[in-house]
Amino acid sequence: MLRPLDPLFMSELRLALMSVLMNVEEADFLYLKEVTGATSGNISVQLDKLSTAGYIEIEKGFSGKRTRTICRATEVGREAFAAHFEALRTYLPPDPVR
């Protein structure tokens, strides 16, 4: 039986951002911009959606006189990400018997 996919991960950029955050303890905004190649505005919108869902935490602060935004995947986000990929597996045909 097909399991429902998480609609938040149907966006390529949200999926990319979450994929990065799943593999690091934290990442700053500039790193996320560099690794995804997305615009600052688009990243901001997508991070806000992930944060509103509770999938990530966003911490804003300063590094000297410059603002610094740090993002971290939450436990809820990690579980949702894993569940999304488990659901994706239900869309694949079973392994052939050899």
Buried (B, 14 or more C-beta within 10 A) or exposed (E): EEEEBBEBBEBEBBBBBBBBBEEEEEBBBEBBBEEBEBEEEEBBBBBEBBBEBEBBBBEEEEEEEEEEBBBBBBEEBBEBBEBBEEBBEEEEEEEEEE
